[in-house]
Amino acid sequence: PAPTGLPRRAVATRIVDGKQIPKGWFYDWSILLTHLLDPVTYQEDGSHMDLCKGFQPERWENPETTPVEYMPLGAGPRFCLGATLAMTEMKVFLATFARQIDDYVLADASGVDNLRWRPLSIIPKEENGVLVRVVSRNQQSTS
């Protein structure tokens, strides 16, 4: 499972946002807050965290952004060991799936703006799932 943060031990006493972290104490950072408050992608209306409005992959084409500013699999020496396998599995699934369908639509596209997402989920998920209607190359419809 993905970690919710990466604990560290303070090697020296530091003051962070007016709070003292003594040498030797453990501290943790929040992946959720890192993404929520990222100064590069932050939008005051919160749209950068909305799964529909916030999906803007072109933002990573900006030279100001780097791979460590989006860290679902960690970074550095604690980078997820299964990251390459996970990416490969996703690509194989999508390629196989895409070859077998002609079209897909949300089964109830009228309610797409009313989807309720699970709060504080590491992987964004709709609370009750999302029905998708897929039309295969054989014109058989499955849901």
Secondary structure as the mmCIF struct_conf table of DSSP 4:
data_model
#
loop_
_struct_conf.conf_type_id
_struct_conf.id
_struct_conf.beg_label_comp_id
_struct_conf.beg_label_asym_id
_struct_conf.beg_label_seq_id
_struct_conf.end_label_comp_id
_struct_conf.end_label_asym_id
_struct_conf.end_label_seq_id
BEND BEND1 THR A 4 THR A 4
STRN STRN1 ARG A 8 ARG A 9
BEND BEND2 VAL A 11 ALA A 12
STRN STRN2 ARG A 14 VAL A 16
TURN_TY1_P TURN_TY1_P1 ASP A 17 GLY A 18
STRN STRN3 LYS A 19 ILE A 21
TURN_TY1_P TURN_TY1_P2 LYS A 23 GLY A 24
STRN STRN4 PHE A 26 TYR A 27
HELX_RH_AL_P HELX_RH_AL_P1 ILE A 31 LEU A 36
TURN_TY1_P TURN_TY1_P3 LEU A 37 LEU A 37
TURN_TY1_P TURN_TY1_P4 PRO A 39 THR A 41
TURN_TY1_P TURN_TY1_P5 GLU A 44 ASP A 45
BEND BEND3 GLY A 46 GLY A 46
HELX_RH_3T_P HELX_RH_3T_P1 SER A 47 MET A 49
TURN_TY1_P TURN_TY1_P6 LEU A 51 GLY A 54
HELX_RH_3T_P HELX_RH_3T_P2 PRO A 57 GLU A 61
BEND BEND4 ASN A 62 ASN A 62
TURN_TY1_P TURN_TY1_P7 PRO A 63 GLU A 64
HELX_RH_3T_P HELX_RH_3T_P3 PRO A 67 GLU A 69
BEND BEND5 TYR A 70 TYR A 70
TURN_TY1_P TURN_TY1_P8 PRO A 72 LEU A 73
HELX_RH_3T_P HELX_RH_3T_P4 GLY A 76 ARG A 78
TURN_TY1_P TURN_TY1_P9 LEU A 81 GLY A 82
HELX_RH_AL_P HELX_RH_AL_P2 ALA A 83 GLN A 100
STRN STRN5 ILE A 101 LEU A 106
TURN_TY1_P TURN_TY1_P10 ALA A 107 ASP A 108
HELX_RH_3T_P HELX_RH_3T_P5 ALA A 109 ASN A 114
STRN STRN6 TRP A 117 TRP A 117
HELX_LH_PP_P HELX_LH_PP_P1 ARG A 118 ARG A 118
TURN_TY1_P TURN_TY1_P11 PRO A 119 LEU A 120
BEND BEND6 ILE A 122 ILE A 123
STRN STRN7 GLU A 126 GLU A 126
TURN_TY1_P TURN_TY1_P12 GLU A 127 ASN A 128
STRN STRN8 VAL A 132 SER A 136
TURN_TY1_P TURN_TY1_P13 ARG A 137 ASN A 138
STRN STRN9 SER A 141 THR A 142
#
